[in-house]
Amino acid sequence: MGDTVEIPLRTKDYYRAIFNKYDRNRDGFITVKELLEIVESREYDEDIPQSCVNKILKTHDRNLDKKLNFDEFYEMVTNPDLQHIFGHYMNRYIHLLVPKRHTPTTVTDGLYEEEYSCYPPAVGMIILSLVEVIFFCIDEATEHQSTNYATGPCAVTFIYEPTRRREAWRYLTYMFVHIGVFHLVLNLLVQILLGIPLEMVHKWWRVLVVYLAGVLAGSLGTSIVDPTVKLAGASGGVYSLVTAHIASIILNWKEMSFPIVQLLVFLIVAASDVGTSIYNRYVLDIDEHIGYAAHFAGALAGLLVGINVLRNLSETRTERIIWWISMVSYGLLMGICIVWNVAWKGYFPAEKY
């Protein structure tokens, strides 16, 4: 006789995670096609006919909309008469995700990694990078070495210039201007390597919102801390991607594999770079022309906006409180910076007309 295996208790949060996993288009419903994916993922030699799957869905489709909401899905997978179908899947799912132990708890480590998908394509950071390359090439083609001194037509039009703060687009468009090839390539590599993995889980538009929030926070933060500094480059957005990963880890802590390791890596990367820039600027008195204020503000925006915008696979009460705190904090900080820029003109260099 084989050993008896104790299966951890399954709460609604556990089934919610499975529901979210197969709700591919994130509309809050499981369709016949998505239900087929669950059934066909079982380790059976022969697939169950689609007609049977249609009948199962129809039986539990209480409002007759030809799809299942979470309550209908929960009733279906917990139906004792269907354990020969879904029981096998749920047990296999547990064996994949739950360590071998005998405590009656629900463990969902690894669910986050299973959310990686190429549908829809992760194209946000790629398109943004192509635009930055095009603007760089235009400047370089117009005037030799103009990209080293920000004298090209794109740079002159889009760079953040404290004496031209009335041209509000500059608070965002400075991200398209880069000083030299190294500056461009470094930002492109980092934003692609950090951005695409986020897009594969959270979708490109959410990541783009976080990125633009970091860019805007970078210019506004710099205008307050270093009011005479010009800004060029996408570092504010890049740093927002670093801390967006941290936000994603906070939101999906229980669903991630080794979250503490991942969190430490991103914290060390962000803190070491910002700390080095501040140390060189104020302790060693090295003028590296690095906008550390934009880095820090972008990183803070990425954390706060990331918590608000990025997907949370299984929300808890604590995470909901964190969501509200981050939303209010970001709104207050941005409001202060905007009012400061508009109302206290004497704080900044005189504007050029």
MARZA-222412 format. One record per residue (C-alpha): x, y, z. Coordinates in pm, whole numbers. Layout:
<sites>
<site <X,Y,Z>>;
...
</sites>
This chain:
<sites>
<site <0,0,0>>;
<site <121,349,-87>>;
<site <174,632,157>>;
<site <-115,868,222>>;
<site <-38,1216,90>>;
<site <-179,1507,285>>;
<site <-308,1774,43>>;
<site <-291,2133,175>>;
<site <-620,2309,230>>;
<site <-739,2506,-72>>;
<site <-897,2841,-11>>;
<site <-1079,3061,-259>>;
<site <-757,3262,-302>>;
<site <-592,2946,-431>>;
<site <-862,2890,-692>>;
<site <-859,3260,-772>>;
<site <-492,3229,-869>>;
<site <-574,2940,-1104>>;
<site <-869,3135,-1247>>;
<site <-643,3435,-1315>>;
<site <-381,3210,-1475>>;
<site <-620,3085,-1743>>;
<site <-815,3407,-1789>>;
<site <-582,3496,-2075>>;
<site <-748,3818,-2187>>;
<site <-802,3943,-1828>>;
<site <-1172,4011,-1877>>;
<site <-1278,3835,-1557>>;
<site <-1429,3532,-1731>>;
<site <-1326,3181,-1842>>;
<site <-1442,3099,-2196>>;
<site <-1474,2758,-2361>>;
<site <-1133,2805,-2522>>;
<site <-972,2889,-2189>>;
<site <-1151,2600,-2019>>;
<site <-1009,2367,-2284>>;
<site <-660,2479,-2186>>;
<site <-725,2368,-1828>>;
<site <-864,2031,-1933>>;
<site <-597,1963,-2196>>;
<site <-320,2041,-1948>>;
<site <-406,1719,-1764>>;
<site <-175,1423,-1811>>;
<site <-429,1201,-1988>>;
<site <-353,1000,-2298>>;
<site <-664,1124,-2478>>;
<site <-821,1470,-2472>>;
<site <-1177,1513,-2357>>;
<site <-1398,1603,-2659>>;
<site <-1486,1969,-2692>>;
<site <-1855,1882,-2687>>;
<site <-1811,1752,-2331>>;
<site <-1624,2066,-2229>>;
<site <-1905,2276,-2378>>;
<site <-2158,2079,-2175>>;
<site <-1958,2124,-1853>>;
<site <-1939,2499,-1908>>;
<site <-2308,2523,-1997>>;
<site <-2407,2335,-1683>>;
<site <-2230,2586,-1457>>;
<site <-2305,2897,-1664>>;
<site <-2583,3025,-1438>>;
<site <-2645,3352,-1624>>;
<site <-2621,3188,-1970>>;
<site <-2356,3426,-2106>>;
<site <-2147,3136,-2242>>;
<site <-1858,3205,-2005>>;
<site <-1781,3156,-1639>>;
<site <-1718,3424,-1380>>;
<site <-1509,3332,-1077>>;
<site <-1804,3212,-864>>;
<site <-1923,2985,-1145>>;
<site <-1569,2861,-1202>>;
<site <-1525,2789,-830>>;
<site <-1850,2591,-822>>;
<site <-1739,2392,-1126>>;
<site <-1391,2290,-1008>>;
<site <-1518,2199,-662>>;
<site <-1811,1994,-796>>;
<site <-1766,1636,-660>>;
<site <-1913,1492,-983>>;
<site <-1629,1647,-1186>>;
<site <-1336,1544,-968>>;
<site <-1235,1283,-1229>>;
<site <-1161,1579,-1457>>;
<site <-1059,1874,-1241>>;
<site <-943,1682,-935>>;
<site <-655,1536,-1133>>;
<site <-558,1880,-1256>>;
<site <-579,2045,-914>>;
<site <-374,1770,-751>>;
<site <-108,1795,-1021>>;
<site <-105,2171,-981>>;
<site <-42,2132,-608>>;
<site <241,1883,-660>>;
<site <409,2130,-893>>;
<site <380,2429,-664>>;
<site <370,2305,-305>>;
<site <683,2182,-125>>;
<site <657,1843,42>>;
<site <546,1919,393>>;
<site <255,1838,618>>;
<site <129,2179,724>>;
<site <-226,2254,609>>;
<site <-149,2578,424>>;
<site <-197,2699,71>>;
<site <127,2777,-110>>;
<site <135,2948,-448>>;
<site <509,2994,-508>>;
<site <580,2998,-880>>;
<site <243,3128,-999>>;
<site <403,3459,-1098>>;
<site <660,3291,-1321>>;
<site <381,3101,-1497>>;
<site <224,3433,-1597>>;
<site <501,3511,-1847>>;
<site <339,3533,-2190>>;
<site <412,3675,-2535>>;
<site <45,3755,-2591>>;
<site <-3,4041,-2641>>;
<site <355,4100,-2765>>;
<site <590,4290,-2533>>;
<site <654,4576,-2775>>;
<site <628,4888,-2557>>;
<site <994,4923,-2463>>;
<site <1108,4813,-2809>>;
<site <904,5084,-2984>>;
<site <1018,5345,-2732>>;
<site <1379,5244,-2786>>;
<site <1342,5269,-3164>>;
<site <1207,5624,-3129>>;
<site <1505,5719,-2913>>;
<site <1745,5573,-3171>>;
<site <1572,5762,-3455>>;
<site <1595,6095,-3269>>;
<site <1961,6028,-3191>>;
<site <2036,5952,-3558>>;
<site <1856,6267,-3674>>;
<site <2072,6482,-3447>>;
<site <2391,6302,-3546>>;
<site <2312,6329,-3918>>;
<site <2226,6699,-3893>>;
<site <2548,6809,-3726>>;
<site <2858,6598,-3660>>;
<site <2909,6527,-3288>>;
<site <2597,6727,-3202>>;
<site <2485,6439,-2981>>;
<site <2787,6495,-2755>>;
<site <2677,6851,-2680>>;
<site <2297,6833,-2725>>;
<site <2304,7084,-3011>>;
<site <2103,6888,-3268>>;
<site <1746,6988,-3365>>;
<site <1582,6714,-3157>>;
<site <1797,6791,-2853>>;
<site <1731,7164,-2873>>;
<site <1356,7104,-2901>>;
<site <1311,6826,-2646>>;
<site <1579,6857,-2375>>;
<site <1462,6968,-2030>>;
<site <1584,7326,-2001>>;
<site <1510,7506,-1670>>;
<site <1499,7842,-1848>>;
<site <1224,7711,-2079>>;
<site <994,7553,-1822>>;
<site <691,7715,-1988>>;
<site <739,7460,-2271>>;
<site <575,7189,-2067>>;
<site <646,6906,-2311>>;
<site <1012,6917,-2209>>;
<site <925,6759,-1874>>;
<site <862,6436,-2070>>;
<site <1043,6464,-2403>>;
<site <1391,6495,-2255>>;
<site <1384,6113,-2242>>;
<site <1434,6106,-2620>>;
<site <1765,6299,-2604>>;
<site <2093,6125,-2522>>;
<site <2443,6263,-2480>>;
<site <2676,6037,-2677>>;
<site <2650,5679,-2800>>;
<site <2742,5522,-2465>>;
<site <2461,5707,-2287>>;
<site <2212,5591,-2549>>;
<site <2323,5227,-2561>>;
<site <2333,5192,-2183>>;
<site <1979,5323,-2141>>;
<site <1850,5110,-2427>>;
<site <2000,4791,-2287>>;
<site <1870,4847,-1936>>;
<site <1518,4951,-2035>>;
<site <1483,4655,-2273>>;
<site <1627,4400,-2031>>;
<site <1414,4527,-1743>>;
<site <1107,4637,-1934>>;
<site <1030,4334,-2150>>;
<site <1007,4084,-1859>>;
<site <765,4323,-1686>>;
<site <560,4357,-2004>>;
<site <535,3980,-2042>>;
<site <351,3959,-1708>>;
<site <187,4301,-1663>>;
<site <131,4395,-2033>>;
<site <304,4674,-2221>>;
<site <60,4957,-2141>>;
<site <99,4917,-1764>>;
<site <477,4923,-1793>>;
<site <459,5229,-2020>>;
<site <250,5413,-1759>>;
<site <512,5337,-1493>>;
<site <795,5440,-1728>>;
<site <637,5775,-1818>>;
<site <558,5840,-1451>>;
<site <927,5792,-1375>>;
<site <1031,6029,-1656>>;
<site <790,6300,-1537>>;
<site <891,6256,-1174>>;
<site <1257,6276,-1278>>;
<site <1221,6620,-1435>>;
<site <990,6757,-1164>>;
<site <1214,6623,-888>>;
<site <1524,6770,-1050>>;
<site <1352,7107,-1092>>;
<site <1306,7122,-714>>;
<site <1638,6974,-595>>;
<site <1866,7105,-873>>;
<site <1677,7396,-1031>>;
<site <1964,7499,-1263>>;
<site <2030,7152,-1408>>;
<site <1939,7051,-1764>>;
<site <1820,6697,-1826>>;
<site <1872,6455,-2115>>;
<site <1821,6080,-2125>>;
<site <1575,5818,-2013>>;
<site <1730,5748,-1674>>;
<site <1418,5857,-1483>>;
<site <1216,5600,-1677>>;
<site <1486,5335,-1650>>;
<site <1500,5370,-1272>>;
<site <1123,5349,-1256>>;
<site <1153,5006,-1422>>;
<site <1402,4894,-1156>>;
<site <1166,4982,-872>>;
<site <864,4860,-1069>>;
<site <1019,4515,-1031>>;
<site <1034,4582,-657>>;
<site <667,4687,-661>>;
<site <579,4368,-848>>;
<site <764,4159,-589>>;
<site <578,4334,-306>>;
<site <241,4279,-474>>;
<site <306,3916,-567>>;
<site <529,3804,-281>>;
<site <348,3474,-216>>;
<site <318,3396,-586>>;
<site <691,3436,-663>>;
<site <980,3194,-638>>;
<site <1253,3324,-404>>;
<site <1103,3675,-366>>;
<site <1352,3783,-98>>;
<site <1645,3713,-331>>;
<site <1486,3904,-617>>;
<site <1401,4195,-389>>;
<site <1757,4220,-256>>;
<site <1903,4222,-607>>;
<site <1691,4515,-725>>;
<site <1736,4707,-398>>;
<site <2114,4672,-421>>;
<site <2121,4781,-786>>;
<site <1907,5090,-728>>;
<site <2066,5197,-399>>;
<site <2426,5148,-513>>;
<site <2391,5360,-827>>;
<site <2200,5647,-667>>;
<site <2430,5635,-365>>;
<site <2742,5644,-582>>;
<site <2612,5945,-777>>;
<site <2535,6138,-457>>;
<site <2871,6047,-301>>;
<site <3065,6157,-609>>;
<site <2870,6481,-631>>;
<site <2881,6598,-268>>;
<site <3169,6413,-102>>;
<site <3430,6373,-375>>;
<site <3311,6687,-555>>;
<site <3324,6512,-894>>;
<site <3109,6681,-1158>>;
<site <2985,6388,-1364>>;
<site <2680,6570,-1503>>;
<site <2461,6289,-1373>>;
<site <2111,6388,-1268>>;
<site <2095,6186,-947>>;
<site <1775,6368,-848>>;
<site <1608,6235,-1164>>;
<site <1731,5885,-1078>>;
<site <1595,5901,-726>>;
<site <1264,6063,-822>>;
<site <1216,5817,-1109>>;
<site <1285,5527,-877>>;
<site <1036,5654,-619>>;
<site <771,5704,-889>>;
<site <831,5355,-1025>>;
<site <770,5207,-681>>;
<site <457,5409,-600>>;
<site <296,5395,-944>>;
<site <402,5032,-992>>;
<site <209,4933,-680>>;
<site <-98,5109,-824>>;
<site <-76,4997,-1186>>;
<site <92,4656,-1202>>;
<site <-105,4333,-1169>>;
<site <-162,4177,-830>>;
<site <-228,3805,-879>>;
<site <-389,3759,-537>>;
<site <-476,4072,-342>>;
<site <-471,4076,39>>;
<site <-605,4333,284>>;
<site <-252,4451,364>>;
<site <-173,4495,-5>>;
<site <-491,4697,-47>>;
<site <-377,4932,228>>;
<site <-35,4963,62>>;
<site <-213,5042,-267>>;
<site <-398,5335,-112>>;
<site <-88,5466,67>>;
<site <116,5459,-253>>;
<site <-157,5628,-458>>;
<site <-203,5911,-207>>;
<site <174,5954,-164>>;
<site <238,5979,-537>>;
<site <-49,6224,-583>>;
<site <73,6448,-301>>;
<site <436,6449,-418>>;
<site <344,6525,-779>>;
<site <100,6794,-667>>;
<site <367,6965,-455>>;
<site <619,6961,-741>>;
<site <370,7098,-995>>;
<site <247,7377,-766>>;
<site <609,7462,-677>>;
<site <700,7495,-1045>>;
<site <397,7706,-1128>>;
<site <373,7930,-822>>;
<site <735,7993,-713>>;
<site <894,8130,-1027>>;
<site <1163,8320,-834>>;
<site <1313,7988,-722>>;
<site <1414,7899,-1079>>;
<site <1644,8062,-1334>>;
<site <1485,8344,-1534>>;
<site <1300,8211,-1836>>;
<site <1420,8280,-2189>>;
<site <1175,8404,-2449>>;
</sites>
